[in-house]
Amino acid sequence: MVPSIWPEYLGRTVLEAQYVGTPVIASNVRGIPELGGDIFLVEPGGREMLKAEILKVLSSEDRKSKINEAFTEESVCRQAKEIYNSVYGHASR
C-alpha cells in the first residue's frame, strides 16, 4: 500500500511489491500509474476509497493466495539467498 499525497517519481515500493507478486494499492499521483501492472489506484487522501480497496484485495481469494505465496518462509529464504549470491557470489550450503 502506497497512500502517497505527493508525486512518487520512482515508486520503488510499488516496483518491489510487483516483483514479488504482491497486489499494490496506491495513490493516483504522478509516477505511480506510469509504472503499469496490477496497481489499484485511489485518489490521494481518499480514506474511504483506500479502505474499500484494501477490503476488496483481502476478500479476493486469488489475491490473498498471491500474498501468502510471496511471503512463505521458503520464498523469503530463496529470495535472500539469490540476493546474497548476486552480491557475494555463490554461497556454500
Contacts in CASP RR format, 6 or more apart in sequence:
PFRMAT RR
TARGET T0000
AUTHOR 0000-0000-0000
METHOD contacts of the structure
MODEL  1
MVPSIWPEYLGRTVLEAQYVGTPVIASNVRGIPELGGDIFLVEPGGREML
KAEILKVLSSEDRKSKINEAFTEESVCRQAKEIYNSVYGHASR
1 24 0 8 1.000
1 25 0 8 1.000
1 26 0 8 1.000
1 50 0 8 1.000
1 54 0 8 1.000
2 8 0 8 1.000
2 11 0 8 1.000
2 13 0 8 1.000
2 14 0 8 1.000
2 24 0 8 1.000
2 25 0 8 1.000
2 26 0 8 1.000
2 27 0 8 1.000
2 32 0 8 1.000
3 25 0 8 1.000
3 26 0 8 1.000
3 27 0 8 1.000
3 42 0 8 1.000
3 44 0 8 1.000
3 45 0 8 1.000
3 50 0 8 1.000
4 26 0 8 1.000
4 27 0 8 1.000
4 29 0 8 1.000
4 32 0 8 1.000
4 44 0 8 1.000
5 27 0 8 1.000
5 29 0 8 1.000
5 44 0 8 1.000
5 45 0 8 1.000
6 29 0 8 1.000
7 29 0 8 1.000
7 30 0 8 1.000
7 31 0 8 1.000
8 14 0 8 1.000
8 26 0 8 1.000
8 27 0 8 1.000
8 29 0 8 1.000
8 30 0 8 1.000
8 31 0 8 1.000
8 32 0 8 1.000
9 30 0 8 1.000
9 31 0 8 1.000
10 31 0 8 1.000
11 31 0 8 1.000
11 32 0 8 1.000
11 35 0 8 1.000
14 24 0 8 1.000
14 26 0 8 1.000
14 32 0 8 1.000
14 35 0 8 1.000
14 39 0 8 1.000
15 35 0 8 1.000
17 23 0 8 1.000
17 24 0 8 1.000
18 24 0 8 1.000
18 35 0 8 1.000
18 37 0 8 1.000
18 38 0 8 1.000
18 39 0 8 1.000
20 70 0 8 1.000
20 71 0 8 1.000
20 75 0 8 1.000
20 79 0 8 1.000
21 38 0 8 1.000
21 66 0 8 1.000
21 70 0 8 1.000
22 66 0 8 1.000
22 67 0 8 1.000
22 70 0 8 1.000
23 38 0 8 1.000
23 40 0 8 1.000
23 57 0 8 1.000
23 63 0 8 1.000
23 66 0 8 1.000
23 67 0 8 1.000
24 38 0 8 1.000
24 39 0 8 1.000
24 40 0 8 1.000
25 39 0 8 1.000
25 40 0 8 1.000
25 42 0 8 1.000
25 50 0 8 1.000
25 53 0 8 1.000
25 54 0 8 1.000
25 57 0 8 1.000
26 32 0 8 1.000
26 39 0 8 1.000
26 40 0 8 1.000
26 41 0 8 1.000
26 42 0 8 1.000
27 41 0 8 1.000
27 42 0 8 1.000
27 43 0 8 1.000
27 44 0 8 1.000
27 45 0 8 1.000
28 41 0 8 1.000
28 42 0 8 1.000
28 43 0 8 1.000
28 44 0 8 1.000
29 44 0 8 1.000
32 39 0 8 1.000
32 41 0 8 1.000
33 39 0 8 1.000
33 41 0 8 1.000
40 53 0 8 1.000
40 56 0 8 1.000
40 57 0 8 1.000
42 49 0 8 1.000
42 50 0 8 1.000
42 53 0 8 1.000
43 49 0 8 1.000
57 63 0 8 1.000
57 64 0 8 1.000
58 64 0 8 1.000
69 75 0 8 1.000
81 91 0 8 1.000
84 91 0 8 1.000
85 91 0 8 1.000
END
